[in-house]
Amino acid sequence: MNELLNIAISKLDSINSGEVFLIKDLFLGYEWNRLSTQVRNTLGIIFLSYVREDPSLKITILPKSASNHQKYKKQ
């Protein structure tokens, strides 16, 4: 799980300032689709916690989408 979290964090550099994104946007489509639902959910929880604890990332946590996916915005 740590490896997936590290990948997600490293991909934050490719997100532009002001851009809204979901955690799945940090992975290629086929990479995300190959993860089980349980792994995706766990990764989402860990990523949310990590973002909350590290203000230096400058990521704003937004309300969830209509499909219950957590949204984020890079400052």
MIDOSE-1310 file (N, C-alpha, C; in nm, 2 decimals, decimal comma, always signed):
residues 75
mnel	+0,08/-0,12/+0,00/+0,00/+0,00/+0,00/+0,09/+0,13/+0,00; +0,20/+0,12/+0,07/+0,29/+0,23/+0,08/+0,34/+0,27/-0,06; +0,36/+0,17/-0,14/+0,41/+0,19/-0,28/+0,31/+0,27/-0,36; +0,18/+0,23/-0,35/+0,08/+0,30/-0,42/+0,06/+0,44/-0,37
lnia	+0,08/+0,46/-0,24/+0,07/+0,60/-0,18/+0,18/+0,68/-0,24; +0,30/+0,63/-0,24/+0,42/+0,70/-0,29/+0,40/+0,74/-0,44; +0,34/+0,65/-0,52/+0,32/+0,68/-0,66/+0,22/+0,80/-0,67; +0,11/+0,79/-0,59/+0,01/+0,90/-0,59/+0,07/+1,03/-0,56
iskl	+0,15/+1,03/-0,45/+0,22/+1,16/-0,40/+0,31/+1,21/-0,51; +0,39/+1,12/-0,57/+0,48/+1,17/-0,67/+0,41/+1,23/-0,79; +0,29/+1,18/-0,82/+0,22/+1,23/-0,94/+0,15/+1,36/-0,91; +0,15/+1,41/-0,79/+0,09/+1,54/-0,76/+0,17/+1,65/-0,83
dsin	+0,29/+1,63/-0,86/+0,37/+1,73/-0,94/+0,31/+1,76/-1,08; +0,24/+1,66/-1,13/+0,19/+1,67/-1,27/+0,05/+1,74/-1,26; +0,00/+1,77/-1,15/-0,13/+1,84/-1,13/-0,10/+1,99/-1,13; -0,17/+2,07/-1,21/-0,15/+2,21/-1,22/-0,22/+2,28/-1,10
sgev	-0,17/+2,39/-1,06/-0,23/+2,47/-0,95/-0,37/+2,51/-0,99; -0,46/+2,50/-0,90/-0,60/+2,53/-0,92/-0,68/+2,41/-0,98; -0,62/+2,31/-1,02/-0,68/+2,19/-1,08/-0,75/+2,10/-0,98; -0,87/+2,06/-1,01/-0,95/+1,97/-0,92/-0,92/+1,83/-0,97
flik	-0,90/+1,73/-0,88/-0,87/+1,60/-0,92/-0,92/+1,50/-0,82; -0,93/+1,37/-0,87/-0,96/+1,26/-0,79/-0,84/+1,17/-0,78; -0,83/+1,09/-0,68/-0,71/+1,01/-0,66/-0,68/+0,92/-0,78; -0,79/+0,87/-0,85/-0,77/+0,79/-0,96/-0,71/+0,86/-1,08
dlfl	-0,72/+0,99/-1,08/-0,66/+1,07/-1,19/-0,50/+1,07/-1,18; -0,45/+1,02/-1,06/-0,31/+1,02/-1,05/-0,25/+0,89/-1,10; -0,33/+0,80/-1,15/-0,29/+0,67/-1,21/-0,34/+0,66/-1,35; -0,27/+0,58/-1,43/-0,31/+0,56/-1,57/-0,44/+0,47/-1,55
gyew	-0,53/+0,48/-1,65/-0,66/+0,41/-1,64/-0,64/+0,26/-1,62; -0,56/+0,20/-1,69/-0,54/+0,05/-1,67/-0,48/+0,02/-1,54; -0,39/+0,10/-1,48/-0,34/+0,08/-1,35/-0,44/+0,08/-1,24; -0,53/+0,19/-1,25/-0,63/+0,21/-1,15/-0,73/+0,09/-1,16
nrls	-0,77/+0,05/-1,28/-0,87/-0,05/-1,31/-0,82/-0,19/-1,26; -0,69/-0,21/-1,25/-0,64/-0,34/-1,21/-0,64/-0,35/-1,06; -0,66/-0,24/-0,99/-0,66/-0,25/-0,84/-0,80/-0,29/-0,80; -0,81/-0,38/-0,69/-0,93/-0,42/-0,64/-1,01/-0,30/-0,57
tqvr	-1,14/-0,32/-0,56/-1,21/-0,21/-0,50/-1,17/-0,19/-0,35; -1,13/-0,29/-0,28/-1,08/-0,28/-0,15/-0,95/-0,20/-0,14; -0,86/-0,23/-0,23/-0,73/-0,16/-0,24/-0,76/-0,01/-0,27; -0,85/+0,02/-0,37/-0,88/+0,15/-0,40/-0,93/+0,23/-0,28
ntlg	-1,03/+0,17/-0,21/-1,09/+0,23/-0,10/-0,98/+0,26/+0,01; -0,90/+0,16/+0,04/-0,80/+0,18/+0,14/-0,70/+0,29/+0,10; -0,66/+0,29/-0,02/-0,56/+0,39/-0,07/-0,63/+0,53/-0,06; -0,76/+0,54/-0,09/-0,83/+0,66/-0,08/-0,83/+0,72/+0,07
iifl	-0,85/+0,63/+0,16/-0,85/+0,66/+0,30/-0,71/+0,71/+0,35; -0,61/+0,63/+0,31/-0,47/+0,67/+0,34/-0,43/+0,80/+0,28; -0,46/+0,82/+0,15/-0,43/+0,94/+0,08/-0,49/+1,06/+0,15; -0,62/+1,05/+0,18/-0,69/+1,16/+0,25/-0,63/+1,19/+0,38
syvr	-0,59/+1,09/+0,46/-0,52/+1,12/+0,58/-0,39/+1,19/+0,57; -0,32/+1,14/+0,46/-0,18/+1,20/+0,44/-0,20/+1,35/+0,40; -0,29/+1,38/+0,31/-0,31/+1,52/+0,27/-0,35/+1,60/+0,39; -0,44/+1,55/+0,48/-0,48/+1,63/+0,60/-0,36/+1,66/+0,69
edps	-0,26/+1,56/+0,70/-0,15/+1,58/+0,79/-0,03/+1,65/+0,73; -0,03/+1,68/+0,60/+0,08/+1,75/+0,54/+0,04/+1,87/+0,46; +0,03/+1,98/+0,53/-0,01/+2,11/+0,47/+0,09/+2,16/+0,36; +0,21/+2,11/+0,36/+0,31/+2,15/+0,27/+0,27/+2,11/+0,12
lkit	+0,18/+2,01/+0,11/+0,14/+1,96/-0,02/+0,05/+2,06/-0,09; -0,01/+2,15/-0,01/-0,10/+2,26/-0,06/-0,21/+2,20/-0,14; -0,28/+2,10/-0,08/-0,39/+2,03/-0,14/-0,51/+2,06/-0,05; -0,62/+2,11/-0,12/-0,74/+2,14/-0,05/-0,84/+2,02/-0,06
ilpk	-0,90/+1,98/+0,04/-1,00/+1,87/+0,04/-1,13/+1,93/+0,01; -1,19/+1,89/-0,10/-1,33/+1,94/-0,14/-1,43/+1,84/-0,10; -1,56/+1,88/-0,11/-1,67/+1,79/-0,08/-1,66/+1,67/-0,19; -1,72/+1,56/-0,15/-1,72/+1,45/-0,24/-1,81/+1,47/-0,36
sasn	-1,78/+1,40/-0,47/-1,85/+1,41/-0,59/-1,99/+1,34/-0,58; -2,07/+1,35/-0,68/-2,21/+1,29/-0,67/-2,19/+1,13/-0,67; -2,08/+1,08/-0,72/-2,06/+0,94/-0,71/-1,98/+0,90/-0,59; -1,97/+0,99/-0,49/-1,91/+0,96/-0,36/-1,75/+0,94/-0,37
hqky	-1,69/+1,01/-0,47/-1,54/+1,01/-0,48/-1,49/+1,14/-0,41; -1,39/+1,12/-0,33/-1,33/+1,24/-0,27/-1,26/+1,33/-0,37; -1,29/+1,46/-0,37/-1,23/+1,55/-0,47/-1,12/+1,63/-0,39; -1,02/+1,67/-0,47/-0,91/+1,75/-0,41/-0,88/+1,87/-0,51
kkq	-0,82/+1,97/-0,46/-0,78/+2,08/-0,54/-0,64/+2,12/-0,50; -0,55/+2,13/-0,60/-0,41/+2,18/-0,58/-0,41/+2,33/-0,57; -0,35/+2,39/-0,47/-0,35/+2,53/-0,45/-0,24/+2,59/-0,54
